[in-house]
Amino acid sequence: MDDTLHIVGGGMAGSEAAWQAACAGIRVVIHEMRPKVGTFAHRTGHLAEMVCSNSFRSDDDERNAVGLLHWEMRAAGGLIMDMADRHRLPAGGALAVDRDPFAESVTERLRSHPLVDVSEEEITALPASGNWIIATGPLTSSALAEAIRAETGADALAFFDAIAPIVHAESVDMDTAWMQSRYDKGETEAERTAYLNCPMDRERYEAFIDAILAADKTEFHEGETAGYFDGCLPIEVMAERGRETLRFGPMKPVGLTNAHRPDVKPYAVVQLRRDNALGTLYNIVGFQTKMKYGAQTDVFRMIPGLENARFARLGGIHRNTFINSPTLLDDRMRLKSKPHIRFAGQITGVEGYVESAAMGLLAGRMAAADILGRDLPPPGPDTAMGALVTHITGGAEAKTFQPMNVNFGLFPPIDAKGGRRGRKDRYKAYTDRAKAAFQEWLAGQS
């Protein structure tokens, strides 16, 4: 019997799954089609390449669900979190990452592991036997997607995901823009100045909204339906929902003071977050877009401070495919019709780098346990990882299943015990309970 674990896809989930299995003593082959077969979003052949934001979001592990997920992954010896910490950028309370060195480090660590091989090939069919994890992410190749549809007897669900543009810092007019993290978050000066801010008065904001609504946008192919994930809406969709939507979303002016005109409160603010350690690149926060390239440059140069902006990358939009996990997967993340195959990452219907890597961590550990002749149940639903895997493997309503970030709404409620808790106390109670449960789960594997 072949005890090798084969992993299809070398993104966040596949990389983490490979690391966890190899650390358990299992031989692993990562099948990654890049760079031989590219995608519109990837630029390199590196494993764990970040293609959208460079942020792993909040790192607060006491009052934030994604910060708690960071904590659990660190506690489990996660490769993705280790490399993220090594290549951390100042970003206030968020964990932002210098994306290229991060991916290079993940790649080097895996390629140098004696139990890990990387095969640069496209897998186009579901394997008939062996030990497999499908972790192909939102850009699953057409051939493999068809094979999954043929096996499951159901169409894979799909929505459209969008990428925000990246600007060369030297092209930003700092006589207009200023550096400040919202609410001055961050312990160091570098963290507090990890964001550039571009202010708008009401007249400029209204003109900006008009331009967004009128801009040429990507057309969908016949038969495609644009069902966007609410956590990553293109700015055009937000603008179409109401003229004030952006001002109460990514362009909210709260917690910021214009350093050039401190006595004038901006009507709206566009934030740019540092995208690399050198501070030479900044991405426009929350500005995922489906505008055509020519329209993007015209519209974004309407932003005060970006009139002469040069773009290292413009925004884009792609089809994001995921399976209906609540109907197809068991609680060990195995395909019910072919239990030698597990699924992990965004293709299962979790949303975000960290969530994807966390599901890879679980899949890798579960697969390794199977090969070693042991059964490993998932952590309980009061942990962040357990809440996610419970959601995708049966907790969610299959008919309305959509990609989901980790959040406390997925956790079993906290008992108030005689009185209502404040929100901060309640969130701290969630994280305290989760950490104890997760440590118990880890201890059970030793």
N, C-alpha and C positions, 0 to 999 in steps of 0.2 A: 504494500500500500504506500502511495506517495504521500509523505507528510509535509510536503511543501505547501505554503500558503501563497496563492496567486492573487494579486491585487490589481484591478484594472483602474487606472487613473492615479496620477501622482500629484494631485492637488493637496489641499489641507487635510482632507479626510484620509486619502490614500497614504500620504506621507506619515501621518500619525498612526494609522493602523499598522503600517509596516514597522515602525519603530517599536510599538508596543509588543507586537508578535516576536520580533527579533530579540528584544530584551528578555522575552520568556523562553528563548532558546529555539525558536522555530525558524527554519529556513524560509525566506521570503523572496518572491520575484514580483517586482513592480512592473506592470505593463503600461508604459506611457507612450502615446502616439507622437507627442511632440519631441523634437522639432521636425520629424519627418512629415507628419501631418499637422498642420497648424490650425489655429482658429482665428477669427477676426479680432479677438480680445487679447490673446497672449502675444508677447513680444519675444520670449525666449523659450529655451527647452528646459529651464530650471524646474525642479520640483517645488511645489507650494508657492508658485508665482501669484502675487496679488494683482488682480486685474481691474478691480474697481477702487474702492477707498483703500487708504493705507492705515485705517484705524480699526483696532480691535474693540473700540468703544470703551465704556467706563471700566476702570480698574478698581472701583470701590467694592471690596468683597464683604462689607458689612451691611450695606443698604441697597445694593443693586444686584439684580439677578445675573447679568452678564459678568459683573465683577466676581460674583460667587462662582460662576462657571470657570473663570480664570483660576480661582483658588483651587478648585477641584482638579483641574488639569495639572496644575503645578504639583499638587499633592500626589498625583498619580505618575509623576515623572514624565510629563508630556513634552515631547520634542518641540512642538509648535510654540508653546508658551516659553520654553527655555530660549529658543532662538529669538522670539519676540522681545523678551527681556534684554537680551544681549544687544539688540539693535533698536532699542527704544529711542523715540524722539520726544522732545518736550511737547506736551499737548495738554497742559492743565491736568484735569482728572482722568483724561482718556489715555489709553495705551495705543499710541501711534508708532508705526514701525518704518524704518528706512527700508523700503521694499526690496531693492535689488540685493544688498548685502544679506538681508534676511533669507531670501530664496536661495542665494548661493550657499549660505551656511547650512540650511536644511539639506540641500542637495549633497554637499560635501560630507555631512555627517552620515547620511544614509548610504551613499556610494562607498564610503570607507568602512562601513560595518561588515564584518566577515560573513554574516548570515544574510546579507541583502544583495540581490542583483537587480539591475534595472535593464529591462528589455524595451528598446525603442520600436514598438510595433503597435498597430491598431488591432484591437480585438473587435471582431464584427459579429460574433455569435455568442450565445450563452453556452458555456461549456457543459458537456454531458456528465462529467464526473470530476472528482478532485475537491480541493478546498479553495473557495473563491470568495472575494469581496469585490463587488462592483461599486466603485467610488468615483464615477466619471464626472460628477458635478453637473452644473447647469448647462454645460456645452457638450453633452453626450453626442457622440457622432451619430449620423443618420442611420448607418447600418446597424449599430448596436441598439439604438432606440427602436428600430423596427423589430429586432429580435426580441426585445423586451415586450413590445406590444403583442407580438405573435404568441409569446409564452403566456402572458397574463390574460389575453383575450379581451383586453380593454385598452382604450387609447390612453397614452400618458397624458396627464394634465399639463398645461403649459401656461405661462404668463410671460410678459415681456419685461426684461430687466434693463436698466439704463446705467451708463457710466458717466461720471462727472469729468469735466475738462481739467487739465493741469496747466498752470501758467508759470512762465519764467519770472522769478522774483524780481530780477533787475528791471523788468519792463513795467513794474507797478509804480505809479506815481505816489511817492511817500509824502509829498506835500498835501495830498488829499487823504490817503489811507493812513492808518496808524496800527501799531501792534498792541494787542491786549487780548487776554483770554476772558471769556464771559465771566462776570462776577470776580475777575482777577484770581481765578482758580489756579492752583499750583504752588508748590513750596519754594521754587527757585525762580529767579528772574527769567531764565530760559523758558520755563514752563508757562509763566504768565504772559510771555510774549510769543507764544507758538502760533498765534493767529494774526493774520492781517485783516483789517476791517475797512470796508468801503461804505461810506454813509450815503443815504439818499434822502432828499426832502420829498414832500408829497408829489410835487409836480414831476420830478424825475421818476419817482416810483410809478405813477400812473402811465407815463410814457413808456416805461420799461414793460409794464404789463401789456400795454397795447401792442408793443413790438413782438413780445413772446406769442401772443394770440394770433398775430398776423403772419408769423414766420413760416417759411416752407419747412415741412416736417417729413420724416420718413414715412413712406406709405407701406402698408402691410400687403402681403401677398394674398391673393384670392383664397378665401376659406380660413384665413387666420383670424383669431379673435384676440384682442388686446385686453387681457385680464391682468392688470398690474398688481404687484405686491405692494400693499399700503406703506410699508416701511421704506420703499425705494421708488417713490413716484417720480416720473419725469416732471420738471417744473411746468411744462405746458399743461399737463393734466391737473396739477394743483391750481394753475391760473384759471383753467376752465371751470373749476369747481367754485370759483368766487374770487373777485379781485383782491380781497384781503387775505386769501389763504396763504400766500407766500409770506406775507408780513407777520402772520401768526405761526409760521413754520420756520424754514431755514433762514428767512430774512428778518426774524424778530429782532427788534432793537434793544431789548431789555438786557441789563447787566453790563452795558457798555457805555463809555464816555468818550466822545470825540476829543482826542488830544489836541487837535488844532482849534477846535471851537467848543470848549467844555461847557459853555453856557447854552448851547443849542442842542437839543435832543433830536437825533435823527428820526425820521419817520420810518425808515427801514435800514437794515444793514446787511451787506453781503460779506460773509466771512470766508477767508481762505486759510487752510490749515497746511502747515509745513509738511512736505511730502518726502524729503530726504534729509540726511544728517547735515549736509552742507548748507541747507537752507536756501538752495538755489531754485527749488521747485515748490509750488503751492497748489493744492487742489481746491476748487471752489466748492465749499461744503454744501451738500444737499442739492447740487445743481446737476443731477442726472438729467439727461436730455435726449429727445428724439429729433431735435432740429437738424436740418441738413448742415453740412460743414460751413458753407458760405453764410448761411443765416446765423450760425452760432457766432462767428467772428463779429458780424455786424451788431448783433444784439448784446453780446457780452461786453463789447467796447463802449456801450452806453453806460456801463457801471462807472460811477465816479472813481477815478484812480486806475481804471483799466482801459482808458481811451487808447493807449498805445501798447496794450498787452500783446505779448507773443506767447503762443500756445505750444507747449511741449506735446500735448495730446488734446485733441478735441473730444467731446462727448460722443457717445454712441448708444445703440440699443440692440439687444439681441433676444432671441427666443430662449427661454429658460424652461427646461423640461424636468418634471419630477413625477414620481409614481404615486399612486393612491395607496400609500403605505398602510393605513388602517385596515384595508381589505386584503393586502397582499403579503404583509410581513407578520411573523410571529414575534413574541416578546424578546427573542434572541436575535432579532433583525434578519432572520432567515426568510427566504422566499418560500412560502408555504408549498408551492407546487414543486420546488427544487431546493430542498433544505441544505444542499451542499453549497448554495450560493447565498451570501449575505449582501445587503446593501448598506451603504454608509454615506454620510455627507448630504450635500444639498439635493441630490436626486431623491432622497427620502422625504423631502418636504420640511427640512429645517432651513432657516435663513441666516446667513452670516458666516464669516470666517470661523469664529470661535465655536459656534454651534456645529458647523460641519466637522471641524477637527475633533470636537468632543464625541460625535457619533463615530468617527473613525477610531478614536481611542477605545470606545466600547466594543466595536466590531472586531478590532484587532485582538483585544484581550479575550473576547468570547471565542473567536476562531482558534486562538492558541490553546485555550482550555479544551476545546473539542478535540483537537489533534493530540493533546496530551492525555485524553481519556477522562476529562473532568467536565462537569457542567458548571457554567458560571452564570448565575442569574444577574440581571441588571441591578444597579443600585436602586434603592427604594424611591418612590415618587416624591418624597420630601427632600431629595437632593436635586441639584440643577440638572445633572445628566439624567437622573431617573425620571424627572418631570418631562424632559424632552422625549426620551425614548418611550415613555408611557403614552405621551400625546400622539406620536406618529404611529405607534403599533396598536392602537385601539382606543385611546382616550379621546381622539378627535372624531367629529361627525364626518363619516366618509363622504356623504353627499356634498358637503360644503368645504371639504378639506383644502386648505391653502397653506403656503409656506409660513412658518412661524419662527420668530425670534424667541429666545428664552425670556420668560417674564414670570412674575410671582403669581399671575393668574393661572398658571399651569400647575401650581403647587397645591397640595391639600391645605385647607384654611388653618390658620393659627387659632387656637382656642383662647379667647380673650380672658377667660378665668375671672369673672366677676366684674368686668368693666371694659370699656372700649379703649383700645390702644391708639396712640397717635401713629401716624403713618411711619415716621422714622423708627419708633419702637417696634412696630409691627414688622417692618422689613428686617430689622436687626434680629428679631425673634425667628424669622424665616431662615436667615443665614446661620444663626447659632445652631438651630435644629439640623440644618442641612450638613453643616461641617461635622457634627457628631455622627450623623448617619453615614456620611461618606467615609469617614475614618474607620468606622466599624466594617463597612463593605470592603475597604482595602485590607484591613486586618484579617478578614476571613479568607483572603487569598494567599496569605503567607504560611 
